[in-house]
Amino acid sequence: MTAARTTRADRPRPGLRERKKTRTRRAIRGAAYALIEERGYDATTIEIARHADVSPSTVLRYFPAKEDIFVTVEWDAVMAAELRARPADEPWADVLRHVLRTVLDRSLAEEPEVTRLRARLGVEVPAVRARMTERMAGTGHLLRQALAERSGLAPDSLELRVFSTAVVGGLMEVSRYWAETGHRDDIRQLADRALDVLERGLPTGNPRGRRPSP
């Protein structure tokens, strides 16, 4: 038995109002990203509105706080759709690997520099890090809902709470590690390594080749 797949052609086209909102949101974010690369996070303030060619009130309407600009929710819907489209009998680790690979592939293809900047700001700016942590709780809820449909467990069951929290926490650590190490590794491979830990536990043996002291 396989889950029904939803293709891009099956999705309704957003209306004119929604498309305008999307363009405005992207313009504000694009201006903010460019200014931060040029001036740094703290020095980037009201100039965002001028560079995006919108009013300061428009910026606040879309993003009530500056750190909200760097916390994206666009990929949540992609992740949920991919989760629901996988074969019903596919092992959970394979499902998550496919879903994360799809999301990361698209993110790196569409906005590679922005993806790196967000990860870096999550390490360097406490306000951005706190907002990302808060937002990832929403991602964890979405993950629970989708996995509940696949597993038959209640979305608020302890098992799904623990599992989804572990996945989300692992992804946050992947992002931090990636930024802290200068983005030298492929983040998709880092995500695979994180899932390996969740699936199999810590690697066996002492990595330094000696037994720990009693």
DRENFIKOL-128517 format. One record per residue (C-alpha): x, y, z; residue in three letters. Coordinates in steps of 0.1 Angstrom, whole numbers, padded with zeros to 4 digits, always signed. Each point is the difference from the previous one (the first is absolute). Layout:
% residues N
+-------+-------+-------+---------+
|     u |     v |     w | residuo |
+-------+-------+-------+---------+
|     X |     Y |     Z |     ALA |
...
+-------+-------+-------+---------+
% end
This chain:
% residues 214
+-------+-------+-------+---------+
|     u |     v |     w | residuo |
+-------+-------+-------+---------+
| +0000 | +0000 | +0000 |     MET |
| +0014 | +0034 | -0009 |     THR |
| -0011 | +0035 | +0011 |     ALA |
| -0015 | +0023 | -0026 |     ALA |
| +0025 | +0023 | -0016 |     ARG |
| -0007 | +0037 | -0005 |     THR |
| +0018 | +0016 | -0030 |     THR |
| +0007 | +0036 | -0005 |     ARG |
| -0026 | +0001 | -0028 |     ALA |
| -0026 | -0013 | +0024 |     ASP |
| +0004 | +0030 | +0024 |     ARG |
| -0023 | +0030 | -0006 |     PRO |
| +0017 | +0031 | -0012 |     ARG |
| +0001 | +0028 | +0026 |     PRO |
| -0022 | +0030 | -0006 |     GLY |
| +0012 | +0035 | -0010 |     LEU |
| -0001 | +0012 | +0036 |     ARG |
| +0020 | -0029 | +0013 |     GLU |
| +0026 | +0004 | -0028 |     ARG |
| +0004 | +0037 | +0008 |     LYS |
| +0005 | -0008 | +0037 |     LYS |
| +0026 | -0026 | -0009 |     THR |
| +0019 | +0025 | -0022 |     ARG |
| +0000 | +0026 | +0028 |     THR |
| +0012 | -0026 | +0025 |     ARG |
| +0028 | -0010 | -0023 |     ARG |
| +0010 | +0036 | -0007 |     ALA |
| +0003 | +0008 | +0037 |     ILE |
| +0020 | -0031 | +0007 |     ARG |
| +0022 | +0006 | -0030 |     GLY |
| +0008 | +0035 | +0012 |     ALA |
| +0007 | -0012 | +0035 |     ALA |
| +0023 | -0027 | -0011 |     TYR |
| +0020 | +0023 | -0023 |     ALA |
| +0003 | +0027 | +0027 |     LEU |
| +0011 | -0025 | +0027 |     ILE |
| +0027 | -0014 | -0023 |     GLU |
| +0012 | +0036 | -0005 |     GLU |
| -0004 | +0015 | +0034 |     ARG |
| -0006 | -0028 | +0025 |     GLY |
| -0032 | -0009 | +0020 |     TYR |
| +0000 | +0027 | +0026 |     ASP |
| +0007 | +0029 | -0024 |     ALA |
| -0029 | -0011 | -0023 |     THR |
| -0032 | +0018 | +0011 |     THR |
| -0025 | +0023 | -0017 |     ILE |
| +0020 | +0000 | -0032 |     GLU |
| -0017 | -0033 | -0008 |     ILE |
| -0032 | +0018 | -0010 |     ALA |
| +0017 | +0024 | -0023 |     ARG |
| +0020 | -0027 | -0018 |     HIS |
| -0031 | -0021 | -0004 |     ALA |
| -0019 | +0030 | -0013 |     ASP |
| -0027 | -0003 | +0026 |     VAL |
| -0011 | +0020 | +0031 |     SER |
| +0013 | -0008 | +0035 |     PRO |
| -0035 | -0009 | +0010 |     SER |
| -0001 | -0026 | -0028 |     THR |
| +0031 | -0016 | +0013 |     VAL |
| -0015 | -0002 | +0035 |     LEU |
| -0032 | -0014 | -0014 |     ARG |
| +0018 | -0029 | -0016 |     TYR |
| +0027 | -0004 | +0026 |     PHE |
| -0009 | +0014 | +0035 |     PRO |
| +0036 | -0005 | +0012 |     ALA |
| +0033 | +0001 | -0020 |     LYS |
| +0009 | -0035 | +0009 |     GLU |
| -0032 | -0012 | -0016 |     ASP |
| +0014 | +0009 | -0034 |     ILE |
| +0026 | -0028 | +0003 |     PHE |
| -0024 | -0027 | +0012 |     VAL |
| -0017 | -0017 | -0029 |     THR |
| -0031 | -0022 | +0000 |     VAL |
| -0002 | -0006 | -0037 |     GLU |
| +0016 | -0034 | +0001 |     TRP |
| -0024 | -0014 | +0026 |     ASP |
| -0027 | -0005 | -0026 |     ALA |
| +0025 | -0017 | -0023 |     VAL |
| +0011 | -0023 | +0028 |     MET |
| -0036 | -0009 | +0009 |     ALA |
| -0010 | -0007 | -0036 |     ALA |
| +0031 | -0022 | -0005 |     GLU |
| -0007 | -0019 | +0032 |     LEU |
| -0035 | -0008 | -0010 |     ARG |
| +0010 | -0010 | -0035 |     ALA |
| +0024 | -0028 | +0010 |     ARG |
| -0010 | -0037 | -0002 |     PRO |
| -0019 | -0010 | +0031 |     ALA |
| +0023 | -0030 | +0007 |     ASP |
| +0033 | +0019 | -0004 |     GLU |
| +0022 | +0000 | +0032 |     PRO |
| -0001 | +0033 | +0019 |     TRP |
| +0037 | +0006 | -0004 |     ALA |
| -0002 | -0003 | -0038 |     ASP |
| -0031 | +0023 | +0000 |     VAL |
| +0018 | +0027 | +0019 |     LEU |
| +0032 | -0003 | -0020 |     ARG |
| -0020 | +0005 | -0032 |     HIS |
| -0020 | +0029 | +0014 |     VAL |
| +0031 | +0018 | +0014 |     LEU |
| +0020 | -0006 | -0031 |     ARG |
| -0029 | +0015 | -0021 |     THR |
| -0004 | +0031 | +0022 |     VAL |
| +0038 | +0006 | +0002 |     LEU |
| +0005 | -0006 | -0037 |     ASP |
| -0026 | +0026 | -0008 |     ARG |
| +0012 | +0025 | +0026 |     SER |
| +0036 | -0002 | -0012 |     LEU |
| -0011 | +0002 | -0037 |     ALA |
| -0023 | +0030 | +0005 |     GLU |
| +0019 | +0020 | +0026 |     GLU |
| +0034 | -0014 | +0009 |     PRO |
| +0015 | +0031 | +0015 |     GLU |
| -0032 | +0008 | +0019 |     VAL |
| +0000 | -0035 | +0015 |     THR |
| +0036 | +0005 | +0012 |     ARG |
| -0007 | +0034 | +0013 |     LEU |
| -0030 | -0012 | +0021 |     ARG |
| +0021 | -0028 | +0015 |     ALA |
| +0027 | +0025 | +0009 |     ARG |
| -0024 | +0025 | +0015 |     LEU |
| -0015 | -0029 | +0021 |     GLY |
| +0035 | -0004 | +0015 |     VAL |
| +0011 | +0036 | +0003 |     GLU |
| -0032 | +0019 | +0010 |     VAL |
| -0018 | -0012 | +0032 |     PRO |
| -0033 | +0016 | -0010 |     ALA |
| +0000 | -0018 | -0034 |     VAL |
| +0010 | -0033 | +0018 |     ARG |
| -0029 | +0004 | +0025 |     ALA |
| -0025 | +0007 | -0027 |     ARG |
| +0012 | -0029 | -0021 |     MET |
| -0004 | -0023 | +0031 |     THR |
| -0035 | +0013 | +0005 |     GLU |
| -0009 | -0005 | -0036 |     ARG |
| +0014 | -0035 | -0001 |     MET |
| -0026 | -0010 | +0026 |     ALA |
| -0026 | +0007 | -0027 |     GLY |
| +0020 | -0022 | -0024 |     THR |
| +0000 | -0028 | +0027 |     GLY |
| -0038 | +0003 | +0003 |     HIS |
| -0004 | -0004 | -0038 |     LEU |
| +0024 | -0030 | +0000 |     LEU |
| -0021 | -0016 | +0028 |     ARG |
| -0032 | +0004 | -0020 |     GLN |
| +0015 | -0015 | -0032 |     ALA |
| +0016 | -0029 | +0018 |     LEU |
| -0032 | -0007 | +0020 |     ALA |
| -0018 | -0005 | -0033 |     GLU |
| +0027 | -0025 | -0011 |     ARG |
| +0003 | -0019 | +0033 |     SER |
| -0035 | +0001 | +0014 |     GLY |
| +0013 | +0014 | +0033 |     LEU |
| -0017 | +0030 | +0016 |     ALA |
| +0017 | +0033 | -0010 |     PRO |
| +0004 | +0009 | +0037 |     ASP |
| +0012 | -0034 | +0011 |     SER |
| +0032 | -0001 | +0020 |     LEU |
| +0018 | -0021 | -0026 |     GLU |
| -0007 | +0025 | -0028 |     LEU |
| +0009 | +0030 | +0022 |     ARG |
| +0033 | -0015 | +0009 |     VAL |
| +0008 | -0011 | -0035 |     PHE |
| -0010 | +0033 | -0018 |     SER |
| +0019 | +0020 | +0027 |     THR |
| +0031 | -0021 | -0006 |     ALA |
| -0002 | +0005 | -0037 |     VAL |
| -0005 | +0038 | +0002 |     VAL |
| +0027 | +0003 | +0026 |     GLY |
| +0024 | -0020 | -0022 |     GLY |
| -0007 | +0022 | -0030 |     LEU |
| +0007 | +0031 | +0021 |     MET |
| +0033 | -0014 | +0010 |     GLU |
| +0008 | -0009 | -0036 |     VAL |
| -0006 | +0037 | -0010 |     SER |
| +0022 | +0012 | +0029 |     ARG |
| +0028 | -0024 | -0007 |     TYR |
| -0001 | +0009 | -0037 |     TRP |
| +0003 | +0037 | +0007 |     ALA |
| +0026 | -0004 | +0028 |     GLU |
| +0022 | -0020 | -0023 |     THR |
| -0001 | +0025 | -0028 |     GLY |
| -0025 | -0019 | -0022 |     HIS |
| +0029 | -0022 | -0011 |     ARG |
| -0022 | -0032 | +0001 |     ASP |
| -0030 | -0008 | -0021 |     ASP |
| -0030 | +0007 | +0023 |     ILE |
| -0019 | -0029 | -0017 |     ARG |
| +0027 | -0024 | +0012 |     GLN |
| -0001 | +0015 | +0034 |     LEU |
| -0037 | -0006 | +0002 |     ALA |
| +0005 | -0036 | -0010 |     ASP |
| +0025 | -0004 | +0028 |     ARG |
| -0025 | +0015 | +0025 |     ALA |
| -0026 | -0025 | -0011 |     LEU |
| +0025 | -0028 | +0003 |     ASP |
| +0004 | +0009 | +0037 |     VAL |
| -0038 | +0001 | +0005 |     LEU |
| -0004 | -0033 | -0017 |     GLU |
| +0030 | -0019 | +0013 |     ARG |
| +0012 | +0018 | +0031 |     GLY |
| +0035 | +0013 | +0006 |     LEU |
| +0029 | -0017 | -0018 |     PRO |
| +0014 | -0029 | +0020 |     THR |
| +0035 | +0002 | +0015 |     GLY |
| +0020 | +0028 | +0014 |     ASN |
| +0009 | +0024 | -0028 |     PRO |
| +0034 | +0007 | +0016 |     ARG |
| +0009 | -0037 | +0001 |     GLY |
| +0002 | -0004 | +0038 |     ARG |
| -0024 | -0010 | +0027 |     ARG |
| -0014 | +0028 | +0021 |     PRO |
| +0013 | +0003 | +0036 |     SER |
| -0023 | -0017 | +0026 |     PRO |
+-------+-------+-------+---------+
% end
